Amino acid sequence: MPKKILIIQTASIGDVILSTALAETLHKAFPDAEISYLVRKGYDSLFHNHPFIRNVFVWDKKRMKYCKLLSLIGQVRRMKFDVVVNVQRFASSGLITALSGAPVKSGFVKNPLSFLFTRKSEHRIDIHDNPEHEIVRNHRLIADLVPGKPLKPRLYPSDADFETAKHWARKRFITISPASLWFTKQYPQDKWVDFINNISDDIEVILLGSAADSELCARISGKSNHENIIILTGIFTLLQSAALMKYALMNYTNDSAPMHLASAMNAPVAAVYCSTVPAFGFGPLSDESHIIETTEELPCRPCGLHGYKSCPLGHFNCALNIHTEQLLNILPTDARKDKRRN
């Protein structure tokens, strides 16, 4: 029975959130074990006040990346972990795993240093032959320790985070997280505007995102005629945003990190898929989950796993052929604007 476990996930916010399914599953199986995380700088805030994550190691990749990598390896070795679970498939995380000193070192075969691991698993993405969710793929890394199915990802906002969220949750509202790192995964600005213009003014529309998304949200708000839009980009922390999503009538996202925030809170979520598809295995996991995508058969879709800075064919029909009604139909009738009054 392991006493000290380390989970390594140094990829994006969404990947870190999905990996918390491992922590939940391991904690249930080994409630007395100390579970720690290793993430990149900025994502450690996801684990503030976490009830059972004991330590969070932070890798700052922006300055003196490899010097800090060596320092992290030393910190990990001194902790004397029994099990290291590496969810990342890059050589750097493989080096941490290989040199951890842990008796059990588990990771994916695709990691260049997987030959130094004691346990290896395939990471297969196949949208045609029995597609699997990422949490199922990740669970194979611990299947020898914890047989069965994975638990869902989960985050733990503090009481203060929920109190902050409640300040904005005084009436019915939806959240929209309109941004994405990739152009072809981002529902177009004017499409968001048209959707918001068809929401009843009795419903608050709260725009969420990082500080980098503030300009996009300001443009969306400026072009909309909705009377009740609130922009919280760059104001709310990740955990505050997660807490707010729990109270929303619906949370609208792209195929991006906010979708996973909603899933980790089991909050209602509607995910808009443009160039990517849910069959990649990164879809929403909330009990109330909706997939919004074009109903047109496009031979070019999906065009890539992560997205592109522009549509490779120049038309972006995977996004432009999604209709406002598809987003509206998820909401109760009284949350939609009555066009007869306009």
N, C-alpha and C positions, 0 to 999 in steps of 0.2 A: 504494500500500500504506500503510494508516494506521499511524502511529507511536504515537499517543496516543488512547485511547478512553475515554469516560466513559459509564457506565450509570447512569441515574437511576431509582430505584424507592423512593418515599417512602410507600408504603402499608404493609400489615400484614406480619408476619413471614413468613407463608406466601407472600405475593406476592414478597417479596425472595428467599426460597429458590428459588422457581420461576424467577425471573429469572436465577439463576446458570447456567441452561442457555445463556443468551446468552454469558456469560463463558467457559464451557467451549468453545462453538462458535467464538467469536472467537479464543480463545487457540490452539486447534488450527490455525486458518487462518493466524493471524499470531503465531507464537510469540515474536517479538521485540518486539511492540507492548506498550506500557505500558497496562494496563487499570485503571481506577479506578472507584469506586462513590460514589454519593451516596444516603444513606439517612437516615431519621429517627433521633433519638437513642434508644439502647438496642439497635438492631439492628446497629450497627457491630461488636458482639461476634461476629457470625457470621463475620467476616473476620479475626479474630485469627490471626496466624501463617499466613495464606493464602499459598500458594507463588507465586502470580502476580498477585494484586490489589495494585497498587503503592500507591495512596492511597485512603483512605475519608473522604469529606466527610460531616459529620454536621449534620443540621438539627434543632435543638431547637425544637419547635413550642409548647412549654408556656410559655416566657417570652420576651417581646419577639420574637414570631414573625417579624414582617415586617422588623424591623431585622436579624435574623439571616439572613433571606432575602436582603436586599441585600448583606450581607457575603459570603454564599455565592456570589452572582453574581460578585462581585469576585474571589473565590478561583478560581472556575472560569475566568473570562476570563484570568487571569494564567497559567494552566496551558497555554493555547493548544492545546486539544484539536483533533485532526483530525476526530474523529467523536464526536457526542453521541447516544446512544440513550436516548430517554425512554419508559419503559414505563408511566408514570403518566399519567392522563387528566385531571388537574386543572390549572387555570390557573397555579397557582404553579410547578409543574414546567415548564409550558410557557414561562413567563417566563425561567426559568433556561436552558432550551434555546435560546430565541430570542435571548437576550443573551449566549450563550456565546462567540460569535465563531468557532465551529467551521465549517469549510467544509461539512461534512455534518451536518445536524440532522434526525434521524429520530424520528417519533412517530406516535401514533394520530390518526386523523381526528377522533375524539371530543374531543380536547383543544381547548379554546376558542381556543388560540393556534396551532393547527396550520397556519394559513395562512402563518405565518412559518417553517415547517419546509421543508427542501429535499426530504425524502422523507416520505410519509405512507402509512399502511396502515389498513385497516378492522379494527375489533375486534368481531367478530360472535359472539354467543352464541345459538345456535339448537339446542335440544335435540331437534328433530325432523328437521331437514334436514342430514345429514352433520355431526354434532357434532364439534368439534375440541378438543384439549387446549390449555390456556393456553400451553404452551411452543411449540406450533405457531403460535398467533396471534402470540406475541412474536417468533418467528423471522422473520416477514414483515418486521419492522423492519430486519433485516440481510440479507434475501434477495439484495439487489443486491451485497452484499459477499461473502456466503458462501452460494452456492446449495446446494440439497439439504435434508436433514433436520436438525433440531436434535439436539444431544447432550442427555443427561439432566442435570438439576440435580445439583450435587455440593457438599458441604461438606468441610472439612479440619480435623477435630479434631487437636490436637497430641499428641505422644507422652505428655505429662503427662495430657491428657484421657483417653486410652486406659488409662493406668495407673490413674487414678481409677475408671474404669468397671470395670476388671478386679477391683478390690477387692470389687465387689458381684456379680461374675459367677462366683462360685466353684461354683455349682451351676446346674441348669437353672432358668430363670426366664422369666416374661413381664412385659412392661410394660403398664400401662394409663394412658392420659392422659385422664381422665374429663371434663375441663372444656371449655367453649367460651364464647366471648364472648356467644353467642346461645342463649337457652333452647331454641328449636326445632331447633337443631343439636346439642344435648347429649343423649346417651342418659341416661335417668332414673337417678337415684341408686340406687333400689331394684332396678333392672334390673342395674346393675353389681354390686350386692351378691349377687344371686341367681347371677350368673355366677361370681363369685369363690368362692361357697360350693360350687360344683360342680367346682372345680379341686383336683386332688390336693394334699394338704399337703406332698408331696415337691417341689412346684414353688413357688419363690418368686414372690410377686406384688409387683411394684414399681410404686408409684403415682408418676407424674411430673406436673410442671406448675410454674407460677410460684408465688410466695409467696401470691398472691391465691387460689390454688386449694387452699391448705392446709386450710381449714375443710371444704370439700367432701370432700377425701380422708380427713380425720379422721373424718367421719361415716360414710363408706363402710367404713373399717376398723373403726370401733366397732360397726357393725351386722353385720359379717361374722363367721362362725365359723371362717374359715380361720386356720390356726396360723402362717402364715409371710408376713405382709404387711410391707412396708417402704415408708415414705413419704419421698420425696426432693424433695417440692415446695419450691421456694425455696432448695434446697441446691445442686442441680446447675445449672451454666450451660447455655446452649443447646447448646454444643459438647460438653459432658460428657454431656448427655442423648442427643445424637446418637451419640456413641461407645458409650454403654451399649446403645442400640437395636441396634447391629451384632451384639451377642452374644446377643440375646434369642431365645428359642424362637419368640415371636410378639410383635408390638407392636400393641396395640389402641388405636384412636383414634376420635375423632369426625371429621367433615369439618372439620378445623381444622389449625392449624400443626404439631402433632406428626406428623400424617400426612406432611407434606412433609419434616420432619426425617428420618423413616424413609426416604422416597424418596431423599433426597440422600445417604444412606449405603447405598443398595441393601439395606436391612434388611427382613426380612419384616414385612408390615403387613396388618392387618385393619381396614378403615375402616367405621365404622357411620354410615350415612346415615339421618337422620330426615326433616326437612322438605325437604332439598335432594337433588339427584340427581347422579350422576357425569357425566351428559351435559352439565352446565354447563361441564365442561372442567377441573376442578380435582382430578381423581382421583389415586390413588396410582400411582407409576411404578416401584416396585421389581419385580425379576424375580418375586418371590413376593408378589403382591398379591391381597387378597380384599375384595370388596364385600359388606357385610351391610346388608340393607334389608328392609322389609316385602314379603311376597309378595302382599299384598292390593292390588287396584287401587283407588287412592284418587283421586277426581276433583279433590281439593284439593291434591294433591302433584305437583310442588313448589309451595309457596305463595309463594316468594320466593328471590332469588338468594343473599342473605346470612343470612336467618333473622330471627326476631322474638323479642321478649321474652316472648311467650306465644303459644299456639296461636290463630290467628285465629278458629277455629270452636269452641274450647274442649274438644276431645276428645283431641288429640295422638295420634291413632291411628297416625300414621306412625312413632312411636317405640314406643308401647305394644304394637303388633302385631308387633314383632320379638321372636323367641323365644330364650331362653337357648341352646337346642340349636344355633341358627345360629352362635353364637359358639364353642360347644364343639366343633362338628364340624370346625373348622379345625385343632384340636390333635390330636396323636397320642393314641391310646386310653389309654395309660398316664399321660397328663397330666391325665386327668379322674378325678374322684372316683368310686370304685366304690360306688354307692348300696347295694349288697347288704350292705356292712359297717356301714351306718348303722342 
